[in-house]
Amino acid sequence: MARRSTPEVNAGSMADIAFLLLIFFLVTTTIEKDKGIARQLPPPEPPNDEDVIIKEKNLFIVNVNKDDQLLVEEELMELKDLRQSAIDFIDNGGAPSGTAEYCSFCKGARSPESSDNPNKAVISVQNDRLTSYEMYIAVQNELVAAYNFLRDREAQRLYGWEFTEMKRAIDEGEITGSKAEDIQEKLENVQQMIPLKLSEAEPKKRGE
């Protein structure tokens, strides 16, 4: 009797099927993007024998300890109050009228004990090494929100639109061409009026 041949599975198209499946998963799968805080390090400066002196009234110190307690200007503060406190500091406009440092657009209390103008105001954030990441992000969000509030206000006053909304539209490509260039120039003008000056001190070691 003739021996029957063992049936075989035709695997000639398996490579094509695997390739099609790979393309399907690449097209349909959403890749999660890591998110973080955008910070740009200052460029290296040439050595200078003269130290930069910042007036104490132009320095707003925010300290977060290992227990996530917030100490602002040496006073305990709730996180929900940090944004308004930062706005009051940046927008104070304490420089006397008629001087070069006078802020004509500031709407703050104009206290001589607080910042002269937004360009002079510096917020110093100091964290303990055991500060939680969640608290660190929350503090950063509140401080950036304070700057965005003031930038939105000035952009609305000067151009009739909000700074954050237009910046988002340009970053996402919703506005292009010459119109985008014109808006970008106006955004930079607002940024110069209210520069984001956040200084992060080196985390302190335990026991210091």
C-alpha positions in Angstrom: 0.0 0.0 0.0 1.1 3.5 -0.8 2.1 5.5 2.3 0.0 8.6 2.8 1.8 11.9 3.0 1.4 13.8 6.3 -0.7 16.9 5.7 1.2 20.2 6.3 -0.1 23.6 7.2 0.8 26.2 4.5 2.7 28.8 6.4 3.8 30.7 3.4 1.7 33.8 4.3 2.3 33.8 8.0 5.0 36.6 7.7 2.5 38.7 5.8 -0.2 38.2 8.4 2.3 39.1 11.2 3.3 42.2 9.4 -0.3 43.3 8.9 -1.0 42.7 12.6 2.0 44.8 13.6 0.8 47.6 11.4 -2.7 47.3 12.9 -1.4 47.6 16.5 0.9 50.5 15.7 -2.0 52.4 14.1 -4.6 51.7 16.8 -2.4 51.8 20.0 -2.1 55.1 21.8 1.3 55.7 23.2 1.2 57.6 26.5 3.6 60.5 26.7 5.5 61.4 29.8 4.6 64.8 31.2 6.8 67.0 33.2 7.6 70.6 34.2 9.2 72.7 31.4 12.2 74.5 32.9 15.0 76.0 31.0 18.4 76.3 32.7 20.0 79.8 32.4 22.9 80.0 30.0 26.4 80.0 31.5 27.5 83.5 32.4 31.0 84.8 32.3 32.7 85.0 35.7 31.9 88.2 37.5 33.6 89.4 40.6 30.4 91.4 41.5 27.7 89.4 43.2 24.1 90.0 42.1 22.3 91.6 45.0 18.5 91.1 45.3 16.6 93.4 47.7 14.9 91.4 50.4 11.6 92.9 49.5 11.9 91.6 45.9 12.4 88.0 47.1 9.4 85.8 47.9 10.5 82.7 49.7 8.4 79.5 49.5 9.6 76.7 51.7 8.2 73.1 51.7 9.4 70.8 54.5 9.6 67.0 54.7 6.0 66.8 56.0 4.7 68.8 53.0 4.0 71.8 55.1 4.1 75.1 53.3 6.0 78.0 54.8 5.7 81.3 52.9 7.7 84.3 54.0 8.3 82.4 57.3 4.5 81.9 57.9 2.5 78.8 57.6 0.1 78.9 54.6 -2.4 76.6 53.0 -1.7 75.5 49.4 -5.0 77.1 48.2 -3.8 80.5 49.3 -0.4 80.3 47.6 -1.5 81.5 44.2 -3.1 84.7 45.4 -0.2 85.4 47.7 2.2 85.1 44.7 0.0 87.3 42.6 -0.1 90.0 45.3 3.7 89.9 45.5 4.4 89.9 41.7 1.8 92.6 41.0 2.6 94.8 44.0 4.4 97.6 42.0 6.0 99.2 45.1 8.5 101.3 43.2 7.8 105.1 43.6 6.1 106.9 40.8 8.5 108.8 38.5 11.3 106.3 39.0 12.7 104.0 36.3 11.4 101.0 38.2 7.8 102.2 38.4 5.2 99.7 37.1 2.4 101.6 35.3 0.3 98.5 34.7 0.5 96.9 38.2 -2.7 96.8 40.2 -1.3 95.7 43.5 -1.2 97.4 46.9 2.0 99.3 46.0 3.5 98.5 49.4 7.0 99.8 49.8 7.7 96.6 51.8 7.0 94.3 48.8 8.3 94.0 45.3 9.1 97.0 43.1 7.8 95.6 39.8 7.3 92.2 38.1 10.7 92.3 36.5 12.4 92.6 39.9 10.2 90.1 41.7 11.8 86.7 42.3 10.1 83.7 43.8 12.5 81.3 45.5 11.2 77.8 46.1 13.1 75.6 48.6 12.2 72.0 49.1 13.3 69.4 51.6 14.8 66.2 50.1 11.8 64.3 51.6 9.2 66.6 50.1 6.7 64.5 48.2 6.6 64.7 44.5 2.8 65.5 44.6 3.4 68.5 46.8 6.3 69.7 44.7 4.1 69.6 41.5 1.2 71.3 43.3 3.4 74.2 44.5 4.9 74.6 41.0 1.4 74.6 39.5 0.1 77.3 41.8 3.1 79.6 41.2 3.0 79.2 37.4 -0.8 79.8 37.6 -0.1 83.1 39.4 2.2 84.2 36.5 -0.4 83.0 33.9 -3.2 85.0 35.6 -1.2 88.2 35.4 -0.2 87.5 31.8 -3.8 86.7 30.8 -4.9 90.0 32.4 -2.3 92.1 30.5 -2.8 90.3 27.2 -6.5 90.9 27.5 -5.9 94.6 28.3 -3.5 95.1 25.4 -4.7 92.8 22.7 -8.2 91.5 23.7 -7.2 87.8 24.1 -5.8 85.7 26.9 -2.1 84.8 26.9 -2.5 81.1 27.8 -5.2 80.5 25.2 -3.2 82.0 22.3 0.1 80.3 23.4 -1.7 76.9 23.5 -3.2 77.6 20.0 0.2 78.3 18.5 1.9 75.4 20.3 -0.7 73.0 18.9 -0.5 74.5 15.4 -4.0 75.9 15.3 -2.6 79.2 14.2 0.1 79.4 11.6 1.7 81.8 9.1 2.0 85.5 9.4 -0.8 85.6 12.0 1.1 83.3 14.2 4.3 85.4 13.9 2.3 88.5 14.9 0.8 86.8 17.9 4.1 85.3 18.9 5.6 88.8 19.0 2.8 90.0 21.2 3.2 86.9 23.5 6.9 87.7 23.9 6.0 91.3 24.8 3.7 90.1 27.6 6.4 87.7 28.8 8.9 90.6 29.0 6.3 92.6 31.0 5.8 89.7 33.4 8.9 87.4 33.3 8.6 84.1 35.0 11.3 84.3 37.7 11.2 81.0 39.7 14.5 80.2 41.5 14.7 76.6 42.9 17.2 76.3 45.7 19.1 73.1 46.3 17.1 70.7 48.5 18.2 70.8 52.1 19.6 67.7 53.8 18.1 66.3 57.0 19.3 68.0 60.1 20.2 71.3 58.3 
